Amino acid sequence: MASAHTAVDRRWHVIDAEGQVLGRIATVAARLLQGKHKVRYTPFIDIGDHVVVVNAAKVKLTGRKEDQKIYRQHSGYEGGLREERARLVRQRKPERLVEEAVRGMLPKTKIGEAMYRKLKVYAGPDHPHAAQKPSKREVA
């Protein structure tokens, strides 16, 4: 009889975000992180793969989101809400655009946090994960 704690085969995937729409990239990444592309997918078990997103600075936002989309963060103190437009976020920390989009599509649980930790986002075309032999994923 097979053990309930069998090893999970985790693969690595690279997604090139250059010229791609942010939401399309985020959905592909979220599905890979959750493991929904695998036959053994179960909602309460983390069997997802690792995802590396490169060229996050060149991701495309449709419509007028560049000027209208607002990213918020709160320090926890009274009056500690900071708001920033997508255009400024792209200049200051372009990885955050992809990270926040993917995080919003993952479960809001401990398992979701574990899935999110397997996401690596880089603003440029280079990443330090070549040793893992990641496979290239196309975004439809």
C-alpha positions as CSV (number, residue, x, y, z in Angstrom):
1,M,0.0,0.0,0.0
2,A,1.3,3.5,-0.9
3,S,2.2,5.9,1.9
4,A,0.1,9.0,2.3
5,H,3.3,11.1,2.3
6,T,4.7,10.2,-1.1
7,A,7.3,12.5,-2.6
8,V,6.0,15.3,-4.7
9,D,7.7,15.7,-8.1
10,R,8.3,19.5,-8.4
11,R,9.4,20.8,-11.7
12,W,10.6,24.3,-12.5
13,H,9.0,26.5,-15.2
14,V,10.2,29.8,-16.7
15,I,7.7,32.4,-18.0
16,D,8.9,35.3,-20.1
17,A,6.7,38.3,-19.3
18,E,8.0,40.5,-22.1
19,G,5.1,42.0,-24.0
20,Q,2.6,39.7,-22.3
21,V,-0.5,40.9,-20.5
22,L,-0.2,40.8,-16.7
23,G,-3.4,38.9,-15.9
24,R,-2.6,36.1,-18.5
25,I,0.9,35.6,-17.0
26,A,-0.5,35.6,-13.4
27,T,-3.2,32.9,-14.2
28,V,-0.6,30.6,-15.9
29,A,1.8,31.1,-12.9
30,A,-1.0,30.5,-10.3
31,R,-2.1,27.3,-12.0
32,L,1.4,26.0,-12.0
33,L,2.0,26.9,-8.4
34,Q,-1.2,25.2,-7.3
35,G,-0.5,22.1,-9.3
36,K,-3.8,22.2,-11.2
37,H,-2.0,21.0,-14.4
38,K,-1.2,17.7,-12.7
39,V,-3.3,14.6,-12.6
40,R,-2.8,14.2,-8.8
41,Y,-4.1,17.7,-8.0
42,T,-5.9,17.9,-4.7
43,P,-7.0,21.3,-3.3
44,F,-5.8,20.7,0.3
45,I,-2.3,19.4,-0.7
46,D,0.5,21.5,-2.1
47,I,1.8,19.6,-5.1
48,G,2.6,22.7,-7.3
49,D,5.7,23.4,-9.2
50,H,8.2,26.3,-8.9
51,V,7.7,29.2,-11.3
52,V,10.3,31.8,-12.4
53,V,9.0,34.9,-14.2
54,V,11.6,37.0,-16.1
55,N,11.3,40.4,-17.8
56,A,8.7,41.5,-15.2
57,A,9.5,45.1,-16.0
58,K,8.3,44.7,-19.6
59,V,4.9,43.2,-18.7
60,K,1.9,44.8,-20.4
61,L,-1.0,46.5,-18.7
62,T,-4.2,46.9,-20.8
63,G,-6.4,49.9,-21.0
64,R,-5.5,52.8,-18.7
65,K,-4.3,50.6,-15.8
66,E,-0.8,52.1,-15.9
67,D,-2.3,55.4,-14.5
68,Q,-5.4,54.1,-12.8
69,K,-4.5,50.9,-11.0
70,I,-3.5,51.6,-7.4
71,Y,-1.2,49.4,-5.2
72,R,-1.8,49.8,-1.5
73,Q,0.2,48.8,1.5
74,H,-0.4,49.5,5.2
75,S,2.2,49.8,7.9
76,G,-0.3,48.8,10.6
77,Y,-0.1,52.2,12.3
78,E,-2.9,54.8,12.2
79,G,-2.7,56.8,9.0
80,G,-0.1,54.3,7.7
81,L,-1.8,53.6,4.3
82,R,0.5,54.2,1.3
83,E,-0.9,54.2,-2.2
84,E,1.0,54.1,-5.4
85,R,0.0,54.1,-9.1
86,A,1.1,51.2,-11.3
87,R,3.4,53.4,-13.3
88,L,5.4,54.4,-10.2
89,V,5.5,50.8,-9.0
90,R,6.9,49.7,-12.3
91,Q,9.7,52.3,-12.0
92,R,10.5,51.5,-8.3
93,K,10.0,47.8,-8.0
94,P,8.6,46.1,-11.3
95,E,8.6,42.6,-9.7
96,R,5.7,43.7,-7.4
97,L,3.3,44.0,-10.4
98,V,3.6,40.2,-11.1
99,E,3.9,39.2,-7.5
100,E,0.7,40.9,-6.4
101,A,-1.2,39.6,-9.4
102,V,-0.2,36.0,-8.7
103,R,-0.7,36.3,-4.9
104,G,-4.3,37.4,-5.4
105,M,-5.0,34.3,-7.4
106,L,-3.7,31.8,-4.8
107,P,-5.6,30.5,-1.8
108,K,-5.6,32.8,1.3
109,T,-4.4,30.0,3.6
110,K,-1.1,28.5,4.9
111,I,-1.0,26.3,1.8
112,G,-1.4,29.4,-0.4
113,E,1.6,31.0,1.4
114,A,3.6,27.9,0.7
115,M,2.7,28.0,-3.0
116,Y,3.6,31.8,-3.2
117,R,7.1,31.0,-1.8
118,K,7.7,28.9,-4.9
119,L,7.3,32.0,-7.1
120,K,10.5,33.8,-8.2
121,V,10.1,37.1,-10.1
122,Y,13.0,39.0,-11.8
123,A,12.8,42.4,-13.6
124,G,15.4,41.5,-16.2
125,P,16.0,38.5,-18.5
126,D,18.5,36.8,-16.1
127,H,17.7,34.4,-13.2
128,P,20.0,32.3,-10.9
129,H,17.9,29.1,-11.3
130,A,19.6,27.5,-14.4
131,A,20.9,24.6,-12.3
132,Q,17.3,23.5,-11.8
133,K,16.9,23.1,-15.6
134,P,13.6,25.0,-15.8
135,S,11.3,24.4,-18.8
136,K,10.0,27.3,-20.8
137,R,6.3,27.9,-20.6
138,E,4.4,29.9,-23.3
139,V,1.5,32.1,-22.3
140,A,-1.5,31.7,-24.7
